[in-house]
């Protein structure tokens, strides 16, 4: 493979990567825990965009329950965002991901 062709492929992959990253900001994912007591919404890049808490999850005598539910929901939405990012960005890289020194 000649260097000029390699450079063109790298530029093409860079454009695809930028497009995939932009798409991620437009996608929405959600995680729910505690039977839906706490729901976290995020964009595909992992930015939290919304939090819904059912009134039954708010117990003044047990604030640790709500803390645990929020922690679990945030962890789950981050996991889903990471999976989505890997799919989107991996497909954008196409054949270049196998080249030595890249990823």
N, C-alpha and C positions, 0 to 999 in steps of 0.2 A: 504494500500500500504506500503510495507516495505521500509526501508531507502536505502537498497542496490539497489533496483529496481529504486527508485526515483533518486539516484545518477547517475545510468546508463542513465536514461532518460534525466537528466540535461546535462550530457556530450554529449549525442547525439544531443540535442538541441543546445548546444554550437558549435558543429562542423557545424551543419546546418546554424547557424547564421553567422559563419565566411565565409562559402561558399556563402551565400546570399550577404554578404557585399562585397565580392570579385566580384561577378557577377555585383553588382551595379556600380562598377568602370568601367566595360566593356560596360555597356549599354549607349546609347546616347539618349538624348531628346532635343527638340527644342521648343522655344517659339518665336512667331512672333507678332509684333504690328504695328500699323499704316499702315495697308494694306500691310505688308511685308517690310516696309521701314527699320525696325530694326529687326534682328533675332539674338537670343542668343542660342548657343548650350552649353549643359552641359552633364556631365556624370551622371549616376543614383545616385551618392552620392552627387550631387549638385555642383561639381566643374565646373566652367565655362571653356569651352574648345574652344569656338570660338564666334566671334562677326562679324556680317555682317551689314553694314550700306549703304543703297542706297544713291547715291550722292544727290538726291532730299531732303533727310532728313537733309542735311548740309546747313543751311542758316546762314551766318555770322551775319545777322541782327536779328536773332531769335535763339540764342543758347539754350534758355529755351525749345524750342520744342524738340531738340535732347536730352537734359537732361531728359525731361519727358518721351520720348519714351524709352530711355535706362532704366530708373527706372522701367517703366511698364514691359518691356521685362524681366528684371532680376527678378522682382517679380513673373512673370508668370512662368519662368523656375524653380524658387525655389519651387513654389507651386506644379508643376508637379513632381519635384524630390522628394518632401516630400510624395506625393501620391504613387509614385513608391516604395519608401523606405518602406512605411507602408504595401503595398501589399507584397513585397518580404520578408521583415523581419517578418511580421505577419504569412505568410505561413510557414516560416522556424521554427517558434516557435511551430507550431502545437498545440497539446493539452495542452502544459505546460502553455500557457498564462492564463489559468483559475485557476491556483493554487494560493492559498493565498500567498501574499508576493512577487510574481513575476509579474512585470509589472503592 
